[in-house]
Amino acid sequence: MSEAPHRQESTDVPDPDGAARESRGEAERIGPVLARAVAELAELREASEARRKEVARLRADVNALDRDRPDVLTIPEAAKLLRFSARTVERWVSEAHVPHARCGLGGHRGVRLSRRALVRWVEAGAPGTRAGKRRRG
């Protein structure tokens, strides 16, 4: 009887001691990097929390300012809000482009404009005005 030649076992089986050494070596290399990343993450969280607090404080300040502002504006106040001249706002009123109401005083002195209505009007693109028309290129 002839014996079959003996096959050598494959060396694909991981060496547990070698794997442990490799893991320790990798951990030693990654450890400081990981520690820096964790420290940076903690700093970012603190900065983010500080920003959130600052934004909340600024929103509270803006809300306080809004409470102090009148909701009904004269033409000069509306012009200042819209950053246009009073004459331009008067023209928009006379052409009925901007939302407004008239009270007992004559001429443009009797015109009142709602801050909220003006904001909505601007957000809608200031319809009816040259500023609200799209530029053609």
N, CA, C and O atoms as a MOPAC input file, in Angstrom:
PM7 MOZYME 1SCF
protein

 N      0.79500 1    -1.16800 1     0.00000 1
 C      0.00000 1     0.00000 1     0.00000 1
 C      0.84100 1     1.23600 1     0.00000 1
 O      1.81900 1     1.38100 1     0.73400 1
 N      0.41800 1     2.09900 1    -0.84500 1
 C      1.21800 1     3.31400 1    -0.84900 1
 C      0.51500 1     4.38000 1    -0.03400 1
 O     -0.70300 1     4.55200 1    -0.05000 1
 N      1.32700 1     5.03800 1     0.63600 1
 C      0.75400 1     6.08700 1     1.47500 1
 C      0.67400 1     7.37800 1     0.67900 1
 O      1.57200 1     7.71700 1    -0.09100 1
 N     -0.41700 1     8.08000 1     0.88500 1
 C     -0.59000 1     9.37900 1     0.21700 1
 C      0.34700 1    10.37500 1     0.86800 1
 O      0.54000 1    10.37200 1     2.08400 1
 N      0.92300 1    11.22600 1     0.03800 1
 C      1.82400 1    12.20900 1     0.64600 1
 C      1.06600 1    13.08500 1     1.63000 1
 O     -0.08000 1    13.46900 1     1.39900 1
 N      1.72200 1    13.37900 1     2.70200 1
 C      1.10100 1    14.18200 1     3.76700 1
 C      1.04100 1    15.64100 1     3.33700 1
 O      2.05000 1    16.24200 1     2.97000 1
 N     -0.16300 1    16.19600 1     3.39000 1
 C     -0.33500 1    17.60800 1     3.05200 1
 C     -0.08300 1    18.45700 1     4.27000 1
 O     -0.46900 1    18.11300 1     5.38700 1
 N      0.54800 1    19.53500 1     4.04000 1
 C      0.76800 1    20.45400 1     5.15300 1
 C     -0.48600 1    21.27600 1     5.34300 1
 O     -1.13900 1    21.67800 1     4.38000 1
 N     -0.80900 1    21.51700 1     6.58400 1
 C     -1.97400 1    22.34200 1     6.91700 1
 C     -1.72400 1    23.77300 1     6.47800 1
 O     -0.58700 1    24.24400 1     6.49000 1
 N     -2.75600 1    24.44300 1     6.10200 1
 C     -2.65400 1    25.84700 1     5.71100 1
 C     -2.34100 1    26.69300 1     6.93600 1
 O     -2.78200 1    26.39600 1     8.04600 1
 N     -1.59400 1    27.72400 1     6.72000 1
 C     -1.25300 1    28.62100 1     7.83800 1
 C     -2.21200 1    29.80600 1     7.90700 1
 O     -1.86900 1    30.85500 1     8.45200 1
 N     -3.42100 1    29.63700 1     7.35000 1
 C     -4.41300 1    30.70300 1     7.38200 1
 C     -5.04800 1    30.86200 1     8.75600 1
 O     -5.73600 1    31.84900 1     9.01600 1
 N     -4.82800 1    29.92700 1     9.60400 1
 C     -5.40900 1    30.01100 1    10.94400 1
 C     -4.66600 1    31.10900 1    11.70100 1
 O     -3.44000 1    31.07400 1    11.80000 1
 N     -5.40900 1    32.08600 1    12.23600 1
 C     -4.72800 1    33.18700 1    12.92100 1
 C     -4.04900 1    32.72500 1    14.19500 1
 O     -4.53800 1    31.85700 1    14.91800 1
 N     -2.94600 1    33.31800 1    14.42900 1
 C     -2.19200 1    33.04100 1    15.64100 1
 C     -2.74800 1    33.94400 1    16.73500 1
 O     -2.60900 1    35.16400 1    16.64800 1
 N     -3.37600 1    33.37400 1    17.76400 1
 C     -3.99600 1    34.22200 1    18.78200 1
 C     -3.00800 1    35.16700 1    19.46200 1
 O     -3.34700 1    36.31400 1    19.75300 1
 N     -1.81000 1    34.70000 1    19.71000 1
 C     -0.82700 1    35.57100 1    20.35800 1
 C     -0.39400 1    36.69100 1    19.41200 1
 O     -0.22400 1    37.83300 1    19.84100 1
 N     -0.21900 1    36.37700 1    18.15400 1
 C      0.16600 1    37.39500 1    17.16500 1
 C     -0.93000 1    38.43400 1    16.98600 1
 O     -0.64300 1    39.62400 1    16.85200 1
 N     -2.19400 1    37.98800 1    16.98300 1
 C     -3.31400 1    38.91200 1    16.84200 1
 C     -3.38900 1    39.83900 1    18.04600 1
 O     -3.66900 1    41.02900 1    17.90500 1
 N     -3.14200 1    39.30300 1    19.20200 1
 C     -3.17300 1    40.13200 1    20.40400 1
 C     -2.05700 1    41.16200 1    20.36600 1
 O     -2.26700 1    42.31500 1    20.74200 1
 N     -0.87200 1    40.76100 1    19.91600 1
 C      0.23900 1    41.71300 1    19.81400 1
 C     -0.08800 1    42.80600 1    18.80300 1
 O      0.19100 1    43.98400 1    19.02600 1
 N     -0.68700 1    42.39100 1    17.68400 1
 C     -1.04900 1    43.36400 1    16.65500 1
 C     -2.09600 1    44.34100 1    17.17400 1
 O     -2.01200 1    45.53900 1    16.90600 1
 N     -3.08000 1    43.84200 1    17.91100 1
 C     -4.11800 1    44.70100 1    18.48300 1
 C     -3.52800 1    45.69200 1    19.46900 1
 O     -3.88800 1    46.86900 1    19.46600 1
 N     -2.61500 1    45.21500 1    20.31500 1
 C     -1.97700 1    46.12000 1    21.27800 1
 C     -1.18700 1    47.20400 1    20.55800 1
 O     -1.22200 1    48.37200 1    20.94300 1
 N     -0.47600 1    46.80600 1    19.51400 1
 C      0.30100 1    47.78200 1    18.74800 1
 C     -0.60000 1    48.81500 1    18.09100 1
 O     -0.29800 1    50.00800 1    18.08900 1
 N     -1.70500 1    48.34600 1    17.53500 1
 C     -2.65600 1    49.26700 1    16.91300 1
 C     -3.27900 1    50.17400 1    17.96000 1
 O     -3.45500 1    51.36700 1    17.71200 1
 N     -3.61300 1    49.63900 1    19.11700 1
 C     -4.19100 1    50.43700 1    20.19800 1
 C     -3.20900 1    51.49700 1    20.66800 1
 O     -3.60200 1    52.62100 1    20.98300 1
 N     -1.93100 1    51.14000 1    20.71600 1
 C     -0.91900 1    52.11300 1    21.13100 1
 C     -0.80200 1    53.24200 1    20.11200 1
 O     -0.55900 1    54.39200 1    20.48100 1
 N     -0.97300 1    52.91800 1    18.83400 1
 C     -0.91800 1    53.95700 1    17.80600 1
 C     -2.19500 1    54.79300 1    17.79500 1
 O     -2.13300 1    56.01400 1    17.65300 1
 N     -3.32700 1    54.16000 1    17.94200 1
 C     -4.61300 1    54.84100 1    17.86300 1
 C     -4.95400 1    55.56000 1    19.16500 1
 O     -5.65600 1    56.57000 1    19.13700 1
 N     -4.48500 1    55.07600 1    20.27400 1
 C     -4.82700 1    55.64000 1    21.58000 1
 C     -4.69400 1    57.15000 1    21.66700 1
 O     -5.66500 1    57.82000 1    22.01900 1
 N     -3.52400 1    57.71700 1    21.36000 1
 C     -3.38200 1    59.17100 1    21.43900 1
 C     -4.28800 1    59.91200 1    20.45400 1
 O     -4.81100 1    60.98100 1    20.77000 1
 N     -4.46900 1    59.35100 1    19.27700 1
 C     -5.34100 1    59.97800 1    18.28300 1
 C     -6.77700 1    59.97800 1    18.79000 1
 O     -7.48800 1    60.97800 1    18.69300 1
 N     -7.17800 1    58.85500 1    19.32500 1
 C     -8.52400 1    58.73400 1    19.85800 1
 C     -8.72400 1    59.68300 1    21.03400 1
 O     -9.77200 1    60.31700 1    21.15200 1
 N     -7.72800 1    59.78200 1    21.89700 1
 C     -7.82200 1    60.68500 1    23.04500 1
 C     -7.97100 1    62.13400 1    22.57800 1
 O     -8.76300 1    62.89000 1    23.14200 1
 N     -7.20800 1    62.52500 1    21.54500 1
 C     -7.32900 1    63.89100 1    21.01000 1
 C     -8.71000 1    64.10900 1    20.40500 1
 O     -9.30900 1    65.16900 1    20.58400 1
 N     -9.20700 1    63.12300 1    19.70200 1
 C    -10.52900 1    63.24000 1    19.07500 1
 C    -11.61600 1    63.39600 1    20.13300 1
 O    -12.53600 1    64.19500 1    19.96500 1
 N    -11.51400 1    62.64600 1    21.20700 1
 C    -12.50000 1    62.73900 1    22.29100 1
 C    -12.42000 1    64.11700 1    22.94600 1
 O    -13.44700 1    64.71800 1    23.25900 1
 N    -11.19800 1    64.61600 1    23.15300 1
 C    -11.02800 1    65.94400 1    23.74700 1
 C    -11.60000 1    67.03100 1    22.83500 1
 O    -12.26500 1    67.95400 1    23.30400 1
 N    -11.33700 1    66.91600 1    21.52700 1
 C    -11.87600 1    67.88800 1    20.58100 1
 C    -13.39600 1    67.82700 1    20.54000 1
 O    -14.05600 1    68.86100 1    20.43200 1
 N    -13.95400 1    66.63100 1    20.62300 1
 C    -15.40200 1    66.47700 1    20.64200 1
 C    -15.99500 1    67.16300 1    21.87400 1
 O    -17.02500 1    67.83000 1    21.77600 1
 N    -15.35500 1    67.00300 1    23.02200 1
 C    -15.83700 1    67.66500 1    24.23600 1
 C    -15.78300 1    69.18400 1    24.08400 1
 O    -16.69800 1    69.88800 1    24.51000 1
 N    -14.69900 1    69.68800 1    23.47100 1
 C    -14.59000 1    71.13400 1    23.24000 1
 C    -15.68300 1    71.61900 1    22.29100 1
 O    -16.27600 1    72.67500 1    22.51200 1
 N    -15.95100 1    70.85300 1    21.23900 1
 C    -16.99500 1    71.22700 1    20.29200 1
 C    -18.36600 1    71.24200 1    20.95600 1
 O    -19.18700 1    72.11600 1    20.68100 1
 N    -18.60800 1    70.27400 1    21.82900 1
 C    -19.88900 1    70.24800 1    22.54300 1
 C    -20.04200 1    71.47700 1    23.42800 1
 O    -21.11200 1    72.08400 1    23.48000 1
 N    -18.96300 1    71.84300 1    24.12800 1
 C    -19.01100 1    73.03100 1    24.98200 1
 C    -19.23800 1    74.28700 1    24.14100 1
 O    -20.04300 1    75.14100 1    24.51200 1
 N    -18.53700 1    74.40400 1    23.01400 1
 C    -18.70300 1    75.55900 1    22.14300 1
 C    -20.11400 1    75.60200 1    21.57100 1
 O    -20.71300 1    76.67200 1    21.46000 1
 N    -20.64000 1    74.43800 1    21.20900 1
 C    -21.99700 1    74.37200 1    20.67100 1
 C    -23.01600 1    74.80800 1    21.71500 1
 O    -23.95800 1    75.53600 1    21.40200 1
 N    -22.83300 1    74.37400 1    22.92500 1
 C    -23.74400 1    74.76800 1    24.01200 1
 C    -23.64000 1    76.26700 1    24.26400 1
 O    -24.65400 1    76.92500 1    24.49700 1
 N    -22.43200 1    76.81100 1    24.22000 1
 C    -22.25200 1    78.25100 1    24.40400 1
 C    -22.94700 1    79.02500 1    23.27800 1
 O    -23.57200 1    80.05800 1    23.51900 1
 N    -22.83100 1    78.51400 1    22.05200 1
 C    -23.50900 1    79.16400 1    20.92300 1
 C    -25.01900 1    79.11000 1    21.08200 1
 O    -25.71000 1    80.09100 1    20.81000 1
 N    -25.53600 1    77.96200 1    21.52300 1
 C    -26.98400 1    77.84700 1    21.73200 1
 C    -27.46400 1    78.86400 1    22.75700 1
 O    -28.50400 1    79.49500 1    22.57200 1
 N    -26.70900 1    79.02200 1    23.83100 1
 C    -27.08000 1    79.99700 1    24.86300 1
 C    -27.02400 1    81.41700 1    24.31700 1
 O    -27.89100 1    82.23500 1    24.62100 1
 N    -26.00400 1    81.71300 1    23.50800 1
 C    -25.87100 1    83.04700 1    22.91400 1
 C    -27.03000 1    83.32900 1    21.96100 1
 O    -27.58500 1    84.42800 1    21.96800 1
 N    -27.39800 1    82.34300 1    21.14200 1
 C    -28.51600 1    82.51200 1    20.21600 1
 C    -29.80800 1    82.73500 1    20.99500 1
 O    -30.61100 1    83.59100 1    20.62400 1
 N    -30.01400 1    81.98500 1    22.06000 1
 C    -31.22000 1    82.16100 1    22.87700 1
 C    -31.25400 1    83.55800 1    23.49000 1
 O    -32.31000 1    84.18900 1    23.55000 1
 N    -30.08600 1    84.04500 1    23.94900 1
 C    -30.02700 1    85.38800 1    24.53500 1
 C    -30.33700 1    86.44000 1    23.47700 1
 O    -31.07800 1    87.38800 1    23.73800 1
 N    -29.76700 1    86.27400 1    22.27500 1
 C    -30.02200 1    87.23200 1    21.19900 1
 C    -31.49000 1    87.21600 1    20.77200 1
 O    -32.07200 1    88.26600 1    20.50000 1
 N    -32.07800 1    86.03600 1    20.71500 1
 C    -33.50700 1    85.96500 1    20.37000 1
 C    -34.36200 1    86.67700 1    21.40900 1
 O    -35.32100 1    87.37100 1    21.07000 1
 N    -34.00700 1    86.50000 1    22.66700 1
 C    -34.74100 1    87.19000 1    23.73300 1
 C    -34.59600 1    88.70300 1    23.58000 1
 O    -35.56100 1    89.44300 1    23.77200 1
 N    -33.38500 1    89.16500 1    23.23300 1
 C    -33.16100 1    90.59900 1    23.01800 1
 C    -33.99700 1    91.11700 1    21.85100 1
 O    -34.60300 1    92.18500 1    21.93900 1
 N    -34.02600 1    90.35500 1    20.75800 1
 C    -34.80100 1    90.76800 1    19.59300 1
 C    -36.28500 1    90.80700 1    19.93000 1
 O    -36.98900 1    91.73800 1    19.53900 1
 N    -36.76200 1    89.79900 1    20.65500 1
 C    -38.17500 1    89.78700 1    21.04300 1
 C    -38.50600 1    90.98000 1    21.92100 1
 O    -39.57800 1    91.57100 1    21.79300 1
 N    -37.59400 1    91.33400 1    22.80700 1
 C    -37.82100 1    92.50400 1    23.66000 1
 C    -37.87700 1    93.77300 1    22.80300 1
 O    -38.70900 1    94.64900 1    23.04100 1
 N    -36.99300 1    93.86900 1    21.80900 1
 C    -37.02000 1    95.03000 1    20.92000 1
 C    -38.31600 1    95.07500 1    20.11300 1
 O    -38.89600 1    96.14400 1    19.92600 1
 N    -38.76700 1    93.92000 1    19.64000 1
 C    -40.01000 1    93.87900 1    18.86800 1
 C    -41.20900 1    94.31700 1    19.69600 1
 O    -42.13600 1    94.93400 1    19.17100 1
 N    -41.19700 1    94.00300 1    20.98500 1
 C    -42.30500 1    94.42800 1    21.84400 1
 C    -42.31800 1    95.94600 1    21.98200 1
 O    -43.37700 1    96.55100 1    22.14800 1
 N    -41.12400 1    96.56400 1    21.91200 1
 C    -41.03000 1    98.00900 1    22.06300 1
 C    -41.33300 1    98.75700 1    20.77000 1
 O    -41.58400 1    99.96100 1    20.80700 1
 N    -41.31700 1    98.08300 1    19.64600 1
 C    -41.56600 1    98.72800 1    18.35900 1
 C    -43.06300 1    98.81800 1    18.10600 1
 O    -43.81600 1    97.90700 1    18.44800 1
 N    -43.47800 1    99.90300 1    17.51500 1
 C    -44.90800 1    99.99300 1    17.17200 1
 C    -45.22100 1    99.10200 1    15.97700 1
 O    -44.39100 1    98.92800 1    15.08500 1
 N    -46.42100 1    98.54400 1    15.96900 1
 C    -46.82600 1    97.71200 1    14.84200 1
 C    -47.38800 1    98.56200 1    13.71700 1
 O    -47.41000 1    98.13500 1    12.56200 1
 N    -47.84600 1    99.77000 1    14.04900 1
 C    -48.39300 1   100.67700 1    13.04800 1
 C    -47.35800 1   101.76600 1    12.79400 1
 O    -46.90500 1   102.43600 1    13.72100 1
 N    -46.98800 1   101.93400 1    11.52300 1
 C    -45.90000 1   102.83200 1    11.15800 1
 C    -46.38200 1   103.99600 1    10.30700 1
 O    -47.35900 1   103.88300 1     9.56700 1
 N    -45.68300 1   105.11000 1    10.42400 1
 C    -45.88700 1   106.22900 1     9.51600 1
 C    -45.03100 1   105.96700 1     8.27100 1
 O    -44.24400 1   105.02000 1     8.24200 1
 N    -45.18600 1   106.80000 1     7.25800 1
 C    -44.40000 1   106.62300 1     6.03700 1
 C    -42.89900 1   106.73600 1     6.31700 1
 O    -42.14600 1   105.89100 1     5.83300 1
 N    -42.42300 1   107.73100 1     7.07100 1
 C    -40.98400 1   107.78400 1     7.34700 1
 C    -40.47800 1   106.54900 1     8.11200 1
 O    -39.37500 1   106.07000 1     7.84900 1
 N    -41.27600 1   106.03800 1     9.05300 1
 C    -40.87100 1   104.83200 1     9.79200 1
 C    -40.83400 1   103.61900 1     8.86200 1
 O    -39.91900 1   102.79900 1     8.93800 1
 N    -41.83000 1   103.51100 1     7.98900 1
 C    -41.85800 1   102.39800 1     7.03500 1
 C    -40.68600 1   102.50600 1     6.06500 1
 O    -40.08100 1   101.49500 1     5.71000 1
 N    -40.36100 1   103.72800 1     5.63400 1
 C    -39.23700 1   103.92100 1     4.72000 1
 C    -37.93600 1   103.48800 1     5.38800 1
 O    -37.08100 1   102.86700 1     4.75600 1
 N    -37.79600 1   103.81500 1     6.65300 1
 C    -36.58600 1   103.41400 1     7.37700 1
 C    -36.51800 1   101.88800 1     7.49800 1
 O    -35.45600 1   101.29200 1     7.32200 1
 N    -37.65200 1   101.26900 1     7.79800 1
 C    -37.70400 1    99.81300 1     7.91500 1
 C    -37.35800 1    99.14500 1     6.58500 1
 O    -36.60400 1    98.17300 1     6.54600 1
 N    -37.91700 1    99.67600 1     5.49600 1
 C    -37.72500 1    99.07800 1     4.17800 1
 C    -36.41400 1    99.50600 1     3.52100 1
 O    -35.99600 1    98.92200 1     2.52100 1
 N    -35.77500 1   100.51600 1     4.07800 1
 C    -34.52800 1   101.07500 1     3.54200 1
 C    -34.72500 1   101.65000 1     2.14200 1
 O    -33.90400 1   101.45900 1     1.24400 1
 N    -35.83900 1   102.35700 1     1.99000 1
 C    -36.13100 1   103.13800 1     0.80000 1
 C    -36.41900 1   104.55400 1     1.25700 1
 O    -36.60900 1   104.80100 1     2.44800 1
 N    -36.45300 1   105.47300 1     0.32800 1
 C    -36.76000 1   106.85500 1     0.69800 1
 C    -38.24700 1   106.97300 1     1.02200 1
 O    -39.07000 1   106.18100 1     0.56200 1
 N    -38.56100 1   107.98000 1     1.82300 1
 C    -39.96400 1   108.23000 1     2.16500 1
 C    -40.75100 1   108.54600 1     0.89400 1
 O    -41.90900 1   108.14700 1     0.77200 1
 N    -40.14100 1   109.25000 1    -0.04200 1
 C    -40.81300 1   109.58400 1    -1.30200 1
 C    -41.18300 1   108.31900 1    -2.07400 1
 O    -42.26100 1   108.25400 1    -2.66300 1
 N    -40.31600 1   107.32600 1    -2.07900 1
 C    -40.61100 1   106.06400 1    -2.76800 1
 C    -41.79300 1   105.37400 1    -2.10400 1
 O    -42.68900 1   104.88500 1    -2.79200 1
 N    -41.80600 1   105.32800 1    -0.77400 1
 C    -42.91900 1   104.69200 1    -0.05800 1
 C    -44.20600 1   105.47300 1    -0.31900 1
 O    -45.26600 1   104.87100 1    -0.48700 1
 N    -44.12700 1   106.81300 1    -0.35700 1
 C    -45.31300 1   107.62800 1    -0.68100 1
 C    -45.84400 1   107.27500 1    -2.07200 1
 O    -47.05500 1   107.17700 1    -2.27200 1
 N    -44.93600 1   107.08400 1    -3.03000 1
 C    -45.35100 1   106.71500 1    -4.38500 1
 C    -46.03200 1   105.35000 1    -4.38100 1
 O    -47.06600 1   105.16400 1    -5.02400 1
 N    -45.44300 1   104.38500 1    -3.64700 1
 C    -46.06000 1   103.06200 1    -3.56900 1
 C    -47.45000 1   103.13600 1    -2.95500 1
 O    -48.36000 1   102.42200 1    -3.37500 1
 N    -47.61200 1   104.01300 1    -1.94700 1
 C    -48.92600 1   104.18700 1    -1.32100 1
 C    -49.90200 1   104.78300 1    -2.32800 1
 O    -51.02100 1   104.29000 1    -2.47300 1
 N    -49.48700 1   105.84600 1    -3.02800 1
 C    -50.39400 1   106.50100 1    -3.97400 1
 C    -50.75000 1   105.58600 1    -5.14400 1
 O    -51.83200 1   105.71000 1    -5.71900 1
 N    -49.85300 1   104.67100 1    -5.49800 1
 C    -50.12000 1   103.72300 1    -6.57400 1
 C    -50.76100 1   102.43800 1    -6.04300 1
 O    -51.00800 1   101.50100 1    -6.80200 1
 N    -51.02800 1   102.40400 1    -4.74000 1
 C    -51.67900 1   101.26900 1    -4.05600 1
 C    -50.89200 1    99.96100 1    -4.18900 1
 O    -51.48100 1    98.88300 1    -4.27200 1
 N    -49.55300 1   100.06300 1    -4.20900 1
 C    -48.72600 1    98.86400 1    -4.28000 1
 C    -48.45900 1    98.27600 1    -2.89300 1
 O    -48.36300 1    97.05900 1    -2.73700 1
 N    -48.34200 1    99.12900 1    -1.91300 1
 C    -47.98400 1    98.70200 1    -0.56500 1
 C    -49.25100 1    98.69400 1     0.30100 1
 O    -50.08000 1    99.59600 1     0.18500 1
 N    -49.40800 1    97.68300 1     1.16800 1
 C    -50.60200 1    97.65100 1     2.03000 1
 C    -50.57200 1    98.81200 1     3.01600 1
 O    -49.56700 1    99.03300 1     3.69000 1
 N    -51.67900 1    99.55700 1     3.09900 1
 C    -51.73100 1   100.72300 1     3.98400 1
 C    -53.17400 1   101.03800 1     4.35200 1
 O    -54.11400 1   100.46300 1     3.80400 1
 N    -53.32500 1   101.95000 1     5.27800 1
 C    -54.64300 1   102.45400 1     5.67300 1
 C    -54.52600 1   103.95600 1     5.84500 1
 O    -53.45100 1   104.47400 1     6.14500 1
 N    -55.62400 1   104.64400 1     5.65500 1
 C    -55.64100 1   106.09200 1     5.83900 1
 C    -56.44400 1   106.42200 1     7.08400 1
 O    -57.50900 1   105.85600 1     7.33200 1
 N    -55.90600 1   107.35200 1     7.86100 1
 C    -56.65000 1   107.84200 1     9.01500 1
 C    -57.06800 1   109.28600 1     8.72200 1
 O    -56.91100 1   109.74400 1     7.59000 1
 N    -57.58100 1   109.99500 1     9.68600 1
 C    -58.20500 1   111.30300 1     9.46500 1
 C    -57.33800 1   112.39800 1     8.89400 1
 O    -57.87400 1   113.32700 1     8.29000 1
 N    -56.03800 1   112.34600 1     9.04900 1
 C    -55.17700 1   113.41900 1     8.56600 1
 C    -55.11500 1   113.41500 1     7.04800 1
 O    -55.21000 1   112.35800 1     6.42400 1
 N    -54.95700 1   114.58700 1     6.45100 1
 C    -54.94300 1   114.67600 1     4.99700 1
 C    -53.59600 1   114.30800 1     4.40900 1
 O    -52.57000 1   114.35000 1     5.08900 1
 N    -53.61300 1   113.94500 1     3.13300 1
 C    -52.39000 1   113.64000 1     2.40700 1
 C    -51.68900 1   112.41300 1     2.95500 1
 O    -52.31300 1   111.50700 1     3.50800 1
 N    -50.36700 1   112.40900 1     2.78600 1
 C    -49.58400 1   111.25900 1     3.23500 1
 C    -49.38200 1   111.25300 1     4.74600 1
 O    -48.93700 1   110.25000 1     5.30300 1
 N    -49.70200 1   112.36200 1     5.41800 1
 C    -49.55800 1   112.37900 1     6.88100 1
 C    -50.54700 1   111.43000 1     7.53700 1
 O    -50.31500 1   110.95800 1     8.65000 1
 N    -51.64700 1   111.15100 1     6.85200 1
 C    -52.67300 1   110.29000 1     7.41800 1
 C    -52.51700 1   108.82400 1     7.05400 1
 O    -53.40800 1   108.02500 1     7.34400 1
 N    -51.43400 1   108.45700 1     6.43800 1
 C    -51.23000 1   107.06100 1     6.02000 1
 C    -50.52900 1   106.30200 1     7.14000 1
 O    -49.56300 1   106.77600 1     7.73800 1
 N    -51.05000 1   105.10800 1     7.40100 1
 C    -50.41300 1   104.21300 1     8.37400 1
 C    -50.20400 1   102.86400 1     7.71000 1
 O    -51.01700 1   102.40000 1     6.91100 1
 N    -49.08300 1   102.25100 1     8.07100 1
 C    -48.71500 1   100.96300 1     7.47700 1
 C    -48.46000 1    99.95900 1     8.59400 1
 O    -47.85400 1   100.29900 1     9.61000 1
 N    -48.91000 1    98.74900 1     8.41300 1
 C    -48.69600 1    97.68600 1     9.39100 1
 C    -47.32600 1    97.06000 1     9.16600 1
 O    -46.98400 1    96.67600 1     8.04700 1
 N    -46.55300 1    96.96100 1    10.22700 1
 C    -45.22000 1    96.34400 1    10.13200 1
 C    -45.34200 1    94.90500 1     9.61100 1
 O    -44.59700 1    94.50400 1     8.71700 1
 N    -46.26800 1    94.14100 1    10.16100 1
 C    -46.42000 1    92.74000 1     9.73700 1
 C    -46.84300 1    92.63200 1     8.28100 1
 O    -46.34700 1    91.77800 1     7.54600 1
 N    -47.76700 1    93.50700 1     7.86300 1
 C    -48.20800 1    93.48800 1     6.46400 1
 C    -47.06000 1    93.86500 1     5.53600 1
 O    -46.92900 1    93.29700 1     4.45200 1
 N    -46.23000 1    94.81600 1     5.94900 1
 C    -45.07700 1    95.19400 1     5.13300 1
 C    -44.08800 1    94.04200 1     5.00700 1
 O    -43.56200 1    93.78400 1     3.92500 1
 N    -43.83800 1    93.35400 1     6.11000 1
 C    -42.90700 1    92.22400 1     6.08100 1
 C    -43.43800 1    91.14000 1     5.14400 1
 O    -42.68400 1    90.59400 1     4.33900 1
 N    -44.73000 1    90.82300 1     5.24300 1
 C    -45.32500 1    89.82100 1     4.34300 1
 C    -45.24200 1    90.27900 1     2.88400 1
 O    -44.97000 1    89.47900 1     1.98900 1
 N    -45.47600 1    91.56400 1     2.65700 1
 C    -45.42000 1    92.13500 1     1.31200 1
 C    -44.01600 1    91.99700 1     0.72400 1
 O    -43.85900 1    91.61700 1    -0.43600 1
 N    -43.00100 1    92.30700 1     1.52800 1
 C    -41.61500 1    92.17800 1     1.06800 1
 C    -41.27700 1    90.71000 1     0.82900 1
 O    -40.63800 1    90.37900 1    -0.16900 1
 N    -41.69700 1    89.83200 1     1.72800 1
 C    -41.42700 1    88.40500 1     1.55800 1
 C    -42.09200 1    87.85400 1     0.30200 1
 O    -41.60200 1    86.89400 1    -0.29300 1
 N    -43.21700 1    88.46200 1    -0.10400 1
 C    -43.90600 1    88.03800 1    -1.32400 1
 C    -43.22500 1    88.60600 1    -2.56900 1
 O    -43.64200 1    88.32000 1    -3.69100 1
 N    -42.18600 1    89.40300 1    -2.37300 1
 C    -41.44200 1    89.93900 1    -3.51300 1
 C    -41.82300 1    91.35700 1    -3.86100 1
 O    -41.51900 1    91.81300 1    -4.96400 1
 N    -42.48700 1    92.08300 1    -2.95300 1
 C    -42.90300 1    93.47400 1    -3.17600 1
 C    -43.65700 1    93.60200 1    -4.49700 1
 O    -43.24500 1    94.36000 1    -5.37600 1
 N    -44.76600 1    92.86100 1    -4.64100 1
 C    -45.48600 1    92.86400 1    -5.91200 1
 C    -45.97600 1    94.25400 1    -6.29400 1
 O    -46.39700 1    95.03800 1    -5.44400 1
 N    -45.91400 1    94.54200 1    -7.58900 1
 C    -46.41500 1    95.80100 1    -8.10500 1
 C    -45.37000 1    96.89300 1    -8.19600 1
 O    -45.63600 1    97.94000 1    -8.78700 1
 N    -44.20300 1    96.69100 1    -7.63700 1
 C    -43.16700 1    97.71800 1    -7.66200 1
 C    -42.06800 1    97.33100 1    -8.63200 1
 O    -41.95300 1    96.17200 1    -9.03000 1
 N    -41.26200 1    98.31200 1    -9.00600 1
 C    -40.10900 1    98.01100 1    -9.84400 1
 C    -39.14500 1    97.11000 1    -9.09600 1
 O    -38.48500 1    96.26100 1    -9.69500 1
 N    -39.06400 1    97.29800 1    -7.76200 1
 C    -38.18400 1    96.44600 1    -6.95300 1
 C    -38.67700 1    95.00600 1    -6.95700 1
 O    -37.88200 1    94.08000 1    -6.80100 1
 N    -39.98400 1    94.80800 1    -7.13500 1
 C    -40.55000 1    93.46600 1    -7.10800 1
 C    -40.54600 1    92.76300 1    -8.44000 1
 O    -40.78100 1    91.55700 1    -8.50500 1
 N    -40.27900 1    93.50900 1    -9.52300 1
 C    -40.25300 1    92.88700 1   -10.84100 1
 C    -38.92800 1    92.20000 1   -11.06400 1
 O    -37.88800 1    92.69200 1   -10.62600 1
 N    -38.95200 1    91.08300 1   -11.73100 1
 C    -37.70700 1    90.36200 1   -12.01800 1
 C    -36.93700 1    91.09900 1   -13.09000 1
 O    -37.50200 1    91.61300 1   -14.05600 1
 N    -35.64600 1    91.13600 1   -12.89300 1
 C    -34.79200 1    91.76100 1   -13.90500 1
 C    -34.57100 1    90.79200 1   -15.04000 1
 O    -34.35500 1    89.59700 1   -14.83900 1
 N    -34.63100 1    91.32900 1   -16.21600 1
 C    -34.42700 1    90.47900 1   -17.38700 1
 C    -33.00400 1    90.61000 1   -17.83800 1
 O    -32.46600 1    91.71400 1   -17.92900 1
 N    -32.38100 1    89.46500 1   -18.12600 1
 C    -30.97200 1    89.50100 1   -18.47900 1
 C    -30.63900 1    89.14300 1   -19.85300 1
 O    -29.46500 1    89.15100 1   -20.22500 1

